Amino acid sequence: MSVMLLRLWIMWLLIVPGLVAAGPWPRGVGTAFVSTATEVYEAEDGELSQYSSLYGEYGLTPKLSLGGKFSRGTEAGLEAQVHLGIGLLQRGPHALSVELSYTHRQFEYRETVTARRFFAPEFEGQEVIFEGFNPDEERITTRAEEAETQHFGIGLAYGRGFSLGDRSGWATLEASWHGPLEGSHEVAAPEIKVDGTLGLSFEGGWKAMMQVFTMRIEDETFVTYAPSVVIPMFEDSHVAIGLRILADTPEQSSLALGLWRDF
C-alpha cells in the first residue's frame, strides 16, 4: 500500500464522525443526535479539497444506541457505516461501552507503477506499455480503478465526567479494531484505532475540546490532533469550529465547520 494512499485514508477515517464523538454514554430512549461537518484542506497537488459527513444516533433502549454515518470527499470517495453501541457500565462519573460496526467504502484506487516502452513492428510503430518491468528505459505511470472495501469493527470505549472548579468536563478513551471482509479490494487491511478526547464546558453552553486520533494500518502509524470549540446557537443546536492537524505533515492541516443538534 502506498504512503500517499495511507495518508488519504487516515485523513478520511480520523475525521469521522465529524467534530463531536459519540463516546461511551448511551442515548436516552427515544432521543436522537444528528451532526454534519465539512472540512476544507489543501491537497498534495495544491488544490483545495473538501470532505463532508452526516452522522446520526438514536437511543433504542437504556443500554442500546443505533447510529449511522454517510460521508463523501473530493479524494476519499464515499463511505457508509452503521454501528450498534452497547452500554456495559454506567456508575457515577464512569461509563463503559462496546461498539459493533459495519463500514462500506467506495473510492478511486491509484497505484504508481513503472512501465517499459518499446516500438514493435506488428503495432506499426505504436508505443506499447508493459507494466511491472524495470528496464533501462522506463517511466512512471499511474493506474486508477474503482475499488470497494467492507470492514467489520469492534471497539471498547471508556468515559469519565469530572469537575474543574465551577466547570464540568469529560474525558474519553476509545480503542477499536476493524477487519476487512471477504470481497474487499486488495488494498483493504486491518485498522487499529485509539482515540482520546478531553472536553470542558463553560458558561453560556460553550464547550472546548481537544481530541487525539491515532491509527495503525499495516506497519504505519498516524496521529492527528483536533482542537475545536462548540458554540450554542439555538435550542439544542450548536456550531462547532475546529482544526485537523496531521502530526507528520502539519502543512496539510484542515479547517472544519460542523452543526449538531439533539432531539
C-alpha positions in Angstrom: 0.0 0.0 0.0 1.5 3.3 -1.0 2.2 6.0 1.6 0.1 8.5 -0.4 -2.9 6.2 -0.2 -2.4 5.6 3.5 -2.3 9.3 4.2 -5.5 9.8 2.3 -7.2 7.0 4.3 -6.0 8.5 7.6 -7.5 11.9 6.7 -10.6 10.1 5.6 -11.1 7.9 8.7 -9.9 10.0 11.5 -12.2 13.0 11.0 -15.3 10.8 11.2 -18.0 11.3 12.6 -17.2 15.0 12.5 -16.4 17.4 15.3 -18.3 15.6 18.0 -17.7 12.0 19.1 -20.4 9.8 20.5 -18.4 8.5 23.4 -19.4 5.6 25.8 -22.6 7.2 27.2 -25.7 5.7 25.6 -28.5 7.9 24.2 -31.7 8.2 26.2 -34.6 6.0 24.9 -36.3 7.7 22.0 -33.8 10.6 21.8 -31.6 11.3 18.8 -28.5 13.2 17.9 -27.5 14.5 14.4 -24.3 16.2 13.3 -23.0 17.4 10.0 -19.5 18.6 9.2 -17.5 19.9 6.3 -13.7 20.1 6.1 -11.6 22.1 3.7 -7.9 21.3 3.2 -5.1 21.7 0.6 -4.5 18.5 -1.4 -1.0 17.4 -2.4 -1.5 18.9 -5.8 -2.1 22.3 -4.2 -5.8 22.4 -5.0 -8.4 22.9 -2.3 -10.4 19.7 -1.4 -13.4 19.1 0.8 -14.8 16.3 2.9 -18.4 16.3 4.2 -20.1 13.9 6.7 -23.5 13.3 8.2 -23.8 11.4 11.4 -26.8 10.3 13.4 -27.6 8.3 16.6 -30.8 7.1 18.2 -31.4 5.6 21.6 -33.2 2.2 21.3 -33.1 1.1 24.9 -31.4 2.4 28.1 -28.3 0.5 27.0 -28.5 0.3 23.2 -27.9 3.0 20.7 -28.1 2.7 16.9 -26.0 5.0 14.8 -25.1 5.6 11.2 -22.8 7.8 9.1 -22.6 8.9 5.5 -19.6 10.8 4.1 -18.1 12.0 0.8 -14.8 13.6 0.0 -13.2 15.0 -3.1 -10.4 12.5 -2.9 -11.7 10.0 -0.4 -14.9 8.8 -2.2 -18.0 7.6 -0.4 -18.4 5.8 2.9 -21.5 4.4 4.7 -21.4 3.0 8.2 -23.9 1.6 10.7 -23.0 0.8 14.3 -24.6 -0.5 17.5 -23.5 0.8 20.8 -23.9 -1.4 23.9 -23.6 0.1 27.3 -21.8 -2.2 29.8 -21.4 0.1 32.8 -22.6 3.5 33.9 -21.8 4.1 37.6 -21.3 7.6 38.9 -19.0 9.5 36.6 -17.8 6.4 34.9 -19.2 4.8 31.6 -18.1 1.8 29.6 -19.5 0.6 26.3 -18.8 -1.8 23.4 -19.5 -0.8 19.7 -20.0 -3.1 16.7 -19.8 -1.6 13.3 -20.1 -2.4 9.6 -18.4 0.0 7.1 -18.7 0.1 3.3 -16.4 2.3 1.2 -16.2 3.2 -2.5 -13.2 5.2 -3.8 -10.8 5.5 -6.7 -7.6 3.5 -6.1 -4.5 4.8 -7.7 -1.3 2.9 -7.9 2.1 4.2 -9.2 3.9 1.6 -11.4 6.9 1.5 -13.6 6.3 0.9 -17.3 8.6 -0.3 -20.2 8.0 1.1 -23.6 9.2 0.0 -27.0 8.1 0.1 -30.6 7.1 -3.2 -32.2 6.7 -3.7 -36.0 3.4 -5.6 -35.6 1.9 -2.5 -33.9 3.1 -0.2 -36.8 5.3 1.9 -34.6 2.7 2.5 -31.8 4.0 2.8 -28.3 3.2 -0.3 -26.2 3.4 -0.2 -22.4 4.2 -3.3 -20.3 3.7 -2.9 -16.6 5.9 -4.5 -14.0 9.2 -4.2 -15.8 12.1 -2.1 -14.8 14.5 -1.8 -17.8 17.0 0.9 -18.6 14.3 2.8 -20.5 11.4 3.3 -18.1 8.8 5.8 -17.0 6.4 6.3 -14.1 2.7 6.0 -14.7 -0.4 5.9 -12.6 -3.1 3.3 -12.8 -6.6 4.1 -11.5 -9.5 1.8 -10.8 -12.8 1.9 -8.8 -12.5 0.0 -5.6 -14.8 -1.1 -2.7 -14.0 -2.3 0.8 -16.1 -3.7 3.7 -15.0 -3.8 7.3 -16.4 -5.2 10.5 -15.3 -3.4 13.6 -15.4 -3.9 17.3 -14.4 -1.3 19.9 -14.4 -0.5 23.6 -14.9 3.0 25.0 -14.4 4.4 28.5 -15.5 7.8 29.7 -15.4 9.8 32.9 -17.0 13.0 33.9 -15.2 15.4 36.2 -15.4 18.9 37.8 -12.7 21.6 37.5 -13.6 24.4 39.8 -17.1 25.5 38.8 -16.9 23.9 35.4 -17.7 20.4 34.3 -15.7 18.3 31.9 -15.4 14.9 30.4 -12.6 12.5 29.2 -13.0 9.5 26.9 -10.6 6.8 25.6 -11.7 4.6 22.7 -9.9 1.6 21.1 -11.2 -0.4 18.1 -10.2 -2.9 15.6 -11.6 -3.1 12.0 -11.0 -6.1 9.9 -11.7 -6.3 6.1 -14.4 -8.7 4.9 -14.3 -11.2 2.0 -14.8 -9.5 -1.3 -12.9 -6.3 -0.4 -10.4 -4.7 -2.7 -6.8 -5.9 -2.1 -5.9 -2.5 -0.6 -8.1 -3.3 2.4 -6.1 -4.0 5.6 -6.8 -4.3 9.3 -7.1 -1.0 11.1 -6.4 -0.3 14.7 -7.6 3.0 16.2 -7.0 4.6 19.6 -8.8 7.9 20.2 -8.8 10.2 23.2 -11.0 13.3 24.0 -10.8 15.9 26.7 -13.6 18.4 26.9 -14.6 21.3 29.2 -17.9 23.2 29.5 -18.1 26.9 30.0 -20.8 29.4 30.9 -23.4 30.0 28.2 -23.2 26.5 26.9 -19.7 26.9 25.2 -17.5 23.8 25.1 -13.8 23.4 24.2 -12.4 20.0 23.1 -9.0 18.5 22.4 -9.0 15.2 20.6 -6.1 13.0 19.6 -6.7 10.3 17.0 -4.2 7.5 16.3 -4.5 4.8 13.6 -2.2 1.9 12.6 -2.6 0.4 9.2 -0.2 -2.4 8.4 3.2 -1.2 9.7 2.5 2.6 9.7 1.0 4.7 12.5 -0.6 8.1 12.0 -1.5 10.7 14.6 -4.0 13.6 14.2 -4.6 16.5 16.7 -8.1 18.0 16.6 -8.8 21.1 18.8 -12.3 22.5 18.5 -14.8 24.9 20.0 -18.5 24.3 20.3 -20.8 27.3 20.3 -24.5 27.2 21.2 -26.8 28.8 18.6 -30.5 27.9 19.1 -32.3 25.5 21.4 -30.5 22.1 21.4 -28.4 23.3 18.4 -24.6 24.1 18.3 -22.0 25.1 15.8 -18.5 23.5 16.1 -15.3 25.0 14.6 -12.1 23.1 14.7 -8.8 22.1 13.1 -7.4 18.8 12.0 -3.6 18.8 12.3 -1.6 15.8 10.9 1.4 15.2 13.2 3.8 14.2 10.4 2.5 16.7 7.8 1.2 19.8 9.7 1.2 21.8 6.5 -1.8 19.7 5.3 -4.0 20.8 8.2 -7.7 21.3 7.5 -10.4 23.6 8.8 -13.6 22.0 9.9 -17.1 23.5 10.4 -19.9 21.5 11.9 -23.5 21.7 13.1 -25.1 19.3 15.6 -28.5 19.0 17.3 -30.1 16.9 20.0 -33.8 15.8 19.6 
